[in-house]
Amino acid sequence: MQKMLLVYNPHAGKGIIKNNLSDIVDIFTKGGYEVTVYPTQAGGDGYRKISEEGANYNIICASGGDGTLSEAINAMMTLPTKIPLGYIPAGSTNDVAASLNISLNPVICARSIVNGVYFDYDVGSFNGEHFVYVAGFGAFTDVSYETPQAYKNIFGHAAYVAEGLKRITKIRGYDITAEHDGEIIKGNFILGLISNSVSIAGLKNFLVDGVCFDDGLFEVCLVKTPKNPIELSSLLTSASLNKLTDKNFVTFKTSKLVIHSDEGIAWTLDGESGGLHTYVEIINIKQAVRFKIGINEFTVEQEVVRNSADAAAKPGQV
């Protein structure tokens, strides 16, 4: 049997993994894995466990929110070999799961990992630290990590929305200089997102056009600071409808981006605090992590049926 390390955050979402843990382990065991289960004890504990012991396993499975996944991938980037990663989303927003169309049903998701396919996914480097799907600064980017976990568990994604609405009157812009592919962009921007995702903070299809998770390129969106409340309202409407062609939106693709600012700007990485910086260098590490995923239950069932049919037609062959 192959050895699996299952690391899960017992406080993510509404405790859905704890309620389904026996079924998940049973599915993995029947699928040919000898499972070691580890519930994280505090922030950073999942990183420690995977970085210290992950090399001893054939596959690692992480379960929790986007922060848990980010912690796991940061740890896996320290391992000497590219070990496959399964992911069972259990957070309040689950942006990566939405992007990759991973089921939010933990039992279905476990079966999809057993019967799934391998997919290499780009990872970002932010001044040497790794992120999975988005690095951002400015308006609302601090909502995720400043929303109390208790509120997330009770209200789910609505907790983010409520926290974000409280910040509408405090929005401000930042003077930055951005450099990429020989081009220099200067201006005052209210928001900056460097992403590899079609879902950011639960906003699906915000940067959907041409997003490819393994092409070595980020989708970048810089939003110019509005001059008045009416302009702000127009910006928010355009963003929610994915209409980023307005003159106040600067969008492009790049594998490397450098941003300078005179004052320290607070950044977030995958919804967690990324610290204050006056200089950031963001690099796309192409196909750095190998997921093992299924698309959804229907796809898995069809694959099982097809494999059974093939086995019946060709007895004795593998």
C-alpha positions as CSV (number, residue, x, y, z in Angstrom):
1,M,0.0,0.0,0.0
2,Q,1.1,3.6,-0.7
3,K,1.5,5.8,2.3
4,M,-0.7,8.9,2.6
5,L,-0.3,11.8,5.1
6,L,-3.7,13.4,5.7
7,V,-3.3,16.8,7.4
8,Y,-6.5,18.7,8.2
9,N,-7.6,21.8,10.0
10,P,-10.3,20.9,12.5
11,H,-11.4,24.5,12.9
12,A,-11.9,25.2,9.2
13,G,-15.4,26.0,8.0
14,K,-18.0,24.4,10.1
15,G,-16.1,21.2,11.1
16,I,-17.3,19.3,8.1
17,I,-14.1,17.2,7.9
18,K,-14.4,16.0,11.5
19,N,-18.0,14.8,10.8
20,N,-16.8,12.8,7.7
21,L,-13.3,11.7,8.7
22,S,-14.2,8.0,9.1
23,D,-15.7,7.8,5.7
24,I,-12.8,9.7,4.1
25,V,-10.2,7.4,5.7
26,D,-12.2,4.4,4.7
27,I,-12.3,5.5,1.1
28,F,-8.6,6.2,1.0
29,T,-7.8,2.8,2.7
30,K,-10.0,0.9,0.1
31,G,-8.2,2.9,-2.6
32,G,-4.9,1.4,-1.6
33,Y,-3.5,4.0,0.9
34,E,-2.1,3.5,4.4
35,V,-3.3,6.7,6.0
36,T,-1.7,8.7,8.7
37,V,-4.2,11.4,10.0
38,Y,-2.9,14.6,11.6
39,P,-5.2,17.4,12.9
40,T,-3.3,20.7,13.0
41,Q,-2.9,22.2,16.5
42,A,-2.2,25.8,15.6
43,G,-1.3,28.1,12.8
44,G,1.8,26.9,11.0
45,D,1.5,23.3,12.4
46,G,0.5,21.9,9.1
47,Y,3.6,23.5,7.5
48,R,5.8,22.0,10.2
49,K,4.3,18.5,9.9
50,I,4.6,18.3,6.1
51,S,8.0,19.9,5.8
52,E,9.4,17.6,8.5
53,E,7.8,14.3,7.5
54,G,6.2,14.8,4.0
55,A,9.2,13.2,2.2
56,N,8.3,9.9,3.9
57,Y,5.0,9.6,2.1
58,N,3.8,8.8,-1.4
59,I,1.0,11.3,-1.4
60,I,-0.1,14.1,0.9
61,C,-3.7,15.2,1.4
62,A,-4.6,18.6,2.9
63,S,-8.0,19.6,4.1
64,G,-9.2,23.0,5.3
65,G,-9.6,26.4,3.7
66,D,-7.4,28.2,1.2
67,G,-5.0,29.2,4.1
68,T,-4.5,25.5,5.0
69,L,-3.8,24.7,1.4
70,S,-1.4,27.6,1.1
71,E,0.4,26.3,4.2
72,A,0.6,22.8,2.8
73,I,2.0,23.9,-0.5
74,N,4.6,26.2,1.1
75,A,5.8,23.1,3.0
76,M,5.8,20.9,0.0
77,M,8.0,23.4,-1.9
78,T,10.7,22.5,0.7
79,L,10.6,18.8,-0.1
80,P,13.3,17.3,-2.3
81,T,10.8,15.7,-4.7
82,K,7.4,16.6,-6.2
83,I,5.0,14.5,-4.1
84,P,1.4,14.5,-5.3
85,L,-1.1,16.6,-3.3
86,G,-4.8,15.8,-2.8
87,Y,-7.0,18.6,-1.5
88,I,-10.4,18.4,0.3
89,P,-11.8,21.9,0.6
90,A,-13.4,22.7,3.9
91,G,-13.2,26.5,4.3
92,S,-15.6,29.3,4.1
93,T,-14.7,30.5,0.6
94,N,-12.6,27.8,-1.1
95,D,-11.3,29.8,-4.0
96,V,-8.9,27.2,-5.3
97,A,-11.6,24.5,-5.2
98,A,-13.9,26.8,-7.2
99,S,-11.1,27.4,-9.8
100,L,-10.3,23.8,-10.2
101,N,-13.9,22.6,-10.0
102,I,-13.2,20.4,-7.0
103,S,-16.3,19.1,-5.2
104,L,-17.1,20.6,-1.8
105,N,-18.6,17.3,-0.7
106,P,-15.7,15.7,1.3
107,V,-16.7,12.1,0.6
108,I,-17.0,12.8,-3.2
109,C,-13.7,14.7,-3.0
110,A,-11.9,11.7,-1.3
111,R,-13.2,9.4,-4.0
112,S,-12.1,11.8,-6.7
113,I,-8.5,11.8,-5.2
114,V,-8.4,8.0,-5.3
115,N,-9.7,7.9,-8.9
116,G,-8.3,11.2,-10.1
117,V,-5.7,12.5,-12.4
118,Y,-2.4,14.3,-11.9
119,F,-2.3,18.0,-12.7
120,D,0.7,20.3,-12.4
121,Y,-0.2,23.8,-11.1
122,D,1.8,27.0,-11.0
123,V,2.9,28.5,-7.7
124,G,3.8,32.1,-7.0
125,S,6.9,33.4,-5.2
126,F,6.5,36.6,-3.3
127,N,9.9,37.9,-2.0
128,G,10.8,34.2,-1.6
129,E,7.6,33.2,0.1
130,H,5.2,31.0,-1.8
131,F,1.5,31.6,-2.5
132,V,-1.0,29.4,-4.4
133,Y,-3.5,31.6,-6.2
134,V,-3.4,35.3,-5.3
135,A,-1.2,38.1,-3.9
136,G,-3.0,41.4,-3.4
137,F,-2.9,44.8,-1.8
138,G,-5.5,47.5,-1.2
139,A,-9.3,47.6,-0.9
140,F,-10.8,44.6,0.9
141,T,-7.7,42.4,0.6
142,D,-7.4,42.3,4.4
143,V,-11.0,41.1,4.9
144,S,-10.2,37.4,4.9
145,Y,-7.6,37.3,7.6
146,E,-9.2,40.0,9.8
147,T,-12.6,38.3,9.8
148,P,-12.9,36.3,13.1
149,Q,-12.8,32.5,12.6
150,A,-15.9,32.2,14.8
151,Y,-17.9,34.4,12.4
152,K,-16.6,32.4,9.4
153,N,-17.7,29.2,11.0
154,I,-21.2,30.5,11.7
155,F,-21.9,32.7,8.7
156,G,-19.6,31.3,6.1
157,H,-18.9,33.5,3.1
158,A,-21.5,36.1,4.3
159,A,-19.0,36.9,7.1
160,Y,-16.5,38.2,4.6
161,V,-19.2,40.3,2.9
162,A,-20.2,41.9,6.1
163,E,-16.6,42.7,7.1
164,G,-15.9,44.1,3.7
165,L,-18.9,46.5,3.8
166,K,-17.6,48.0,7.1
167,R,-14.5,49.1,5.1
168,I,-16.2,50.9,2.3
169,T,-15.6,54.4,3.8
170,K,-11.9,53.6,4.6
171,I,-10.8,52.8,1.1
172,R,-7.6,54.7,0.0
173,G,-5.1,54.5,-2.9
174,Y,-1.4,53.8,-3.0
175,D,1.3,55.4,-5.3
176,I,3.2,52.5,-6.9
177,T,5.6,51.8,-9.7
178,A,5.0,48.4,-11.4
179,E,7.6,46.8,-13.8
180,H,7.0,43.8,-16.0
181,D,8.4,42.6,-19.3
182,G,10.2,45.9,-20.0
183,E,7.1,48.1,-19.3
184,I,6.8,50.6,-16.4
185,I,3.4,51.5,-14.9
186,K,3.1,54.4,-12.5
187,G,0.0,55.6,-10.7
188,N,-2.3,55.7,-7.6
189,F,-4.1,52.4,-7.3
190,I,-6.9,51.3,-4.9
191,L,-6.4,47.6,-5.5
192,G,-3.8,45.2,-7.0
193,L,-4.3,41.5,-7.6
194,I,-1.7,39.1,-9.0
195,S,-3.5,35.8,-9.4
196,N,-3.8,32.4,-10.9
197,S,-7.4,31.8,-10.3
198,V,-10.9,32.4,-11.6
199,S,-12.3,32.9,-8.0
200,I,-10.9,35.5,-5.7
201,A,-12.5,36.0,-2.2
202,G,-15.5,34.2,-3.5
203,L,-15.9,36.4,-6.5
204,K,-16.1,33.9,-9.3
205,N,-15.0,34.7,-12.8
206,F,-13.4,38.0,-11.8
207,L,-10.4,37.4,-14.0
208,V,-11.7,34.6,-16.1
209,D,-10.5,35.5,-19.6
210,G,-7.6,33.3,-20.6
211,V,-6.8,32.0,-17.1
212,C,-4.6,28.9,-17.4
213,F,-3.3,27.3,-14.2
214,D,-0.2,25.8,-15.7
215,D,1.1,28.3,-18.3
216,G,3.7,30.0,-16.1
217,L,1.8,33.4,-16.3
218,F,-0.1,35.4,-13.7
219,E,-3.2,37.5,-14.5
220,V,-2.6,41.0,-13.1
221,C,-5.3,43.6,-12.3
222,L,-4.5,47.0,-11.0
223,V,-7.4,49.3,-10.2
224,K,-6.9,53.0,-10.3
225,T,-8.2,55.0,-7.4
226,P,-11.6,56.6,-8.1
227,K,-12.0,60.3,-7.7
228,N,-15.4,60.2,-6.0
229,P,-18.1,57.9,-4.6
230,I,-19.9,57.6,-7.9
231,E,-16.7,56.5,-9.6
232,L,-16.2,54.0,-6.8
233,S,-19.7,52.6,-7.3
234,S,-19.1,52.3,-11.1
235,L,-15.8,50.4,-10.4
236,L,-17.4,47.9,-8.0
237,T,-20.2,47.3,-10.5
238,S,-17.7,46.7,-13.4
239,A,-15.6,44.4,-11.2
240,S,-18.6,42.3,-10.2
241,L,-19.6,41.9,-13.8
242,N,-16.0,41.1,-15.0
243,K,-16.0,44.2,-17.2
244,L,-12.4,45.1,-16.7
245,T,-12.0,47.1,-20.0
246,D,-12.7,50.5,-18.3
247,K,-9.8,53.0,-18.3
248,N,-9.5,52.6,-14.5
249,F,-8.5,48.9,-14.9
250,V,-5.0,48.0,-15.9
251,T,-4.8,44.3,-16.8
252,F,-2.0,42.1,-18.3
253,K,-0.3,38.7,-18.0
254,T,3.3,38.2,-16.9
255,S,5.6,35.7,-15.3
256,K,7.4,38.3,-13.2
257,L,6.3,41.6,-11.6
258,V,8.2,44.1,-9.4
259,I,6.3,46.7,-7.5
260,H,7.9,49.7,-5.7
261,S,6.2,52.1,-3.3
262,D,7.5,54.9,-1.0
263,E,5.3,53.8,1.9
264,G,4.8,50.3,3.3
265,I,1.8,48.6,1.7
266,A,0.0,45.7,3.5
267,W,-0.2,42.6,1.2
268,T,-2.2,39.4,1.5
269,L,-1.1,36.0,0.3
270,D,-4.0,33.5,-0.3
271,G,-6.2,35.5,2.1
272,E,-3.5,35.6,4.9
273,S,-1.4,38.5,6.0
274,G,1.7,38.9,3.9
275,G,3.2,41.9,5.8
276,L,4.1,45.5,5.0
277,H,6.4,46.0,2.0
278,T,7.9,48.9,-0.1
279,Y,9.4,46.4,-2.6
280,V,8.0,43.1,-3.8
281,E,9.2,40.7,-6.5
282,I,6.6,38.3,-7.6
283,I,7.6,35.3,-9.8
284,N,5.5,32.5,-11.3
285,I,7.1,29.1,-10.7
286,K,5.6,27.1,-13.6
287,Q,3.9,23.8,-12.7
288,A,5.6,23.7,-9.3
289,V,3.1,21.5,-7.5
290,R,1.3,18.3,-8.6
291,F,-2.3,17.9,-7.6
292,K,-4.2,14.7,-7.7
293,I,-7.8,15.7,-8.4
294,G,-11.1,14.6,-9.9
295,I,-13.5,17.0,-11.6
296,N,-16.7,16.0,-9.8
297,E,-18.7,12.9,-8.8
298,F,-20.2,12.4,-12.3
299,T,-16.7,12.3,-13.9
300,V,-15.5,9.9,-11.2
301,E,-18.4,7.6,-11.7
302,Q,-18.0,7.6,-15.4
303,E,-14.3,6.8,-15.0
304,V,-15.1,3.9,-12.7
305,V,-17.7,2.6,-15.2
306,R,-15.3,3.0,-18.1
307,N,-12.4,1.2,-16.2
308,S,-14.8,-1.6,-15.3
309,A,-15.9,-2.0,-18.8
310,D,-12.3,-2.0,-20.1
311,A,-11.3,-4.6,-17.5
312,A,-14.3,-6.8,-18.5
313,A,-13.4,-6.5,-22.2
314,K,-9.7,-7.3,-21.6
315,P,-9.5,-9.8,-18.7
316,G,-6.0,-10.2,-17.2
317,Q,-4.7,-6.9,-18.5
318,V,-3.9,-3.9,-16.3
